[in-house]
Amino acid sequence: MAELTIHIPDELLSRLEPLQNRLPELLWRLLDIANLPTNSKATAKTESTDIPAVYQEVLDFLIQRPTLEEIITFKVSLIAQTRLSELLEKNRSATLSPMESAELDVYEQLEHMMILLKARASRRDE
């Protein structure tokens, strides 16, 4: 397997760190989307263990085709809520590692997506 070194901004690095196990798959998908030619026919493995647990939790919920009411009332598990509280406390005390900072970013992105999803579900429920 080849190794590739790239220079990226620190902010991008922090956003990519939680997805580091999926980078080959994501690059293959990017090439497919961009319709760029590739020299190899390798396929990327997609294993649910490569997805952060909180992402998996939200994906599992959404794949069940929840009703509008279920979307509006959805909350992540107590385990995910506890982990978020730990990350927020470390952030307040300035003891967050770079990996934990990236993990906190994942929670923030998912929260933003769920807020938007719940708002849309609320409008359609009226």
Protein Blocks (a to p, Z undefined) as FASTA:
>chain_A
ZZddddddfklmmmmmmmmmmmmmmmmmmmmmnopacfbfcdcdddfklpcfklmmmmmm
mmnopafklmmmpccdfklmmmmmmmmmmmmnopacfklmmmmmmmmmmmmmmmmmmmmm
mmmmZZ
